[in-house]
Amino acid sequence: KTCNGLSMQGCIDHGHVLTFFPLHNRKERDELKQRWKKSFAYPFRNRTFVPFPWRIHQEPVTGRRQEEFDPETGEAIEPLDDKGKPLVSYEMDELMRKYFGEKMCLYMAFQTHYGSWLQLAAFLGVCHSFELIGAGATCDQEDAEAGLDDAESSCTPFVSPGLFGFAIIMNIWAVVMLEYWKRTENVLACRWGTTSFEEEEVDRPEFLGEDLWDWESTGKKRRYFADNNKIKGDDPEVYNRGFLKGSGAKASRTQFSFVVTTSLFVSVLGLVITCFYIRMVLITTNWAGIGFAYGKTIGSMMNAGQITVMEIVYEKIARWLNDRENHRTDTEYEDALIAKTFRFTIVNSYSSLYYLAFLQQYIDKDVDEEAGLACVGVECMRMMAGALFTIMITKMGSSFKPLAFKMKKKLFKKTEEKNEVKASDPEIERQWQEYDMIHNSIKDYNELAQQFGYTMLFVVAAPWTAVVAWIGQILKTRIDSHKLIFDIRRPVPKKARDIGMWQTIFTFVIVMSIVTNAMLIVFVLDGSGAENEAGKVWVFNAIQYVLFSLMVVTQMVIDDEPFKMQVQLSRQETIVGSYILGIADEDDEAMEDDDEPMVIHENWMSAAGGKGLVRRTLPKSAAGGAGEGEGKG
């Protein structure tokens, strides 16, 4: 695993090794493929992640259901419930974990969990869409009966009696989806034994520092990112006088990264505004006689070009800044890079939609309607909804790139000669694309986060986004599963406790959606019923407070850990303390004076008052008596 004291990754970084990767096991891969086909026969009907994910917590956290086998064939019989449907089991995630590792399994688990919950969101979106259609038809009929034309009509598109209720339901849906994912990942971490992984995680080979005494906790030497301007030494008194273990150096590098990334965000925002401004100038002035016809196209092409270029530039700069910050563990490194990446995604992916929804009607209000650019109120929402639909379909189409590339390779692959020596499996897999468990996983999670943002940020104006996201997620789940097995090298298995910073990012997207949808309802769609601007501001604040209150209450009501998991972790902590760390029970002395025999109750959880903890050490007198008896024997 090492060469000259370096890890394998360190050997690659120093040029001693070209690459290393685990080979695919054909037997295990074929078994996983067959079970994956069976699991995804219907959308997201996985053995672990069923269409209703909360059912996963009805099983015991520890142990495993005893499988039944056919006496004739010896094959395992899938347990069924009273209705003949498969019971919930953890068989699929165990196969994935053993083959790909905990980190990759968590990604597939979250992807399937998110997709299964999108089914409910899609249903709600369809219902609200039909309500909007019905409300519009009723309003048009009333205007026709009253003899009103379009200019005198009181109908407001995108507004219906259930608009505010739909916003509340979608907000609750998003929060509950994330809260149940917390429970799911905690259950999986308990089953996999990774609950304390982040506390025990080893340092990265790239982590540079100085080995110093850790006088705070372990009393042993540990590598620290030392600051040359601070006092260093092995004496604890010297440490207490001011050695801060490199906090100054780390803080200065983090601050430098923040300044650079913020400058890039401002630059991207300025480029987006510039593209829209150039488009407006081309159309209003009919530049070179082609402004009216091609102004919008030229502006859109400029915007798409700057987005592509800035993505490439920012990715390289973000990696350089993250490497420069010298993070201790992979978890710290990845969380920092995730934060940098998604901050850029917010500006790069959503700024044009916010411009169309909130700014265009004021910036372009004096533009001639003949130019096709001017809009007021709901007309801007139609343009924003059209742009959003185009973006989501484009993102969905990009998911097919791995399959298209594979088909292209097969199409242009030359036929091998009969006398040609076939390459071995390692040589073949060496040519496959590498999957980096940090940078590639960030890209995969970032796609999910972008899609979640497109689904939630403008949901009151585009309730159909959940339907498009659900269809896209069905395709992405199947494409990713096929890609993992047949198109890329087998990733190096890595452990993980949870999905890390992405949980915070998804929560932040919910906060953004609350503010954005409240602004759409009040200031753009004019669905507040207020007659003046002051009244609209009060309604806007009220909607925010209601939605934020529901969000906090929902998070408090749903526990992050199921009760059975809390019991198991308490037992595990006590057993480790008693048997491994040698910590004596608090009731040792009291038990020595107790003449009553110790009884183990059958229903130990009820007997222990619900805590599920029982004594695991003998009293000293009993232990001494046993020792004397053995000596006499």
Secondary structure, 3 states (H helix, E strand, C coil): CEECCEEHHHHHHCCCCCCCCCCCCHHHHHHHHHHHHHHCCCCCCCCCCCCCHHHHHHCCCCCCCCCEECCCCCCEECCECCCCCECCCCHHHHHHHHHHCHHHHHHHHHHHHHHHHHHHHHHHHHHHHHHHHHHHHHHHHHHHHHCCCCCCCCCCCCCCCCHHHHHHHHHHHHHHHHHHHHHHHHHHHHHHCCCCHHHHCCCCCCCCCEEEECCCCCCCEEEECCCCCCCCCCCHHHHHCCCCCCHHHHHHHHHHHHHHHHHHHHHHHHHHHHHHHHHHHHHHHCHHHCHHHHHHHHHHHHHHHHHHHHHHHHHHHHHHHHHHCCCCCHHHHHHHHHHHHHHHHHHHHHHHHHHHHHHHHHHCCCCCHHHCCCCCCHHHHHHHHHHHHHHHHHHHHHCCHHHHHHHHHHHCCCCCCCCCCCCCHHHHHHCCECCCCCHHHHHHHHHHHHHHHHHHCCCCCCCCHHHHHHHHHHHHHHHHHHHHHHHECCCCCCCCCCCCHHHHHHHHHHHHHHHHHHHHHHHHCCCCCCCCHHHHHHHHHHHHHHHHHHHHHHHHHCCCCCHHHHHHHHHHHHHHHHHHCCCCCCCHHHHHCCCCCCCCCCCHHHHCCCCCCCCCCCCHHHHHHHHHHHHHC
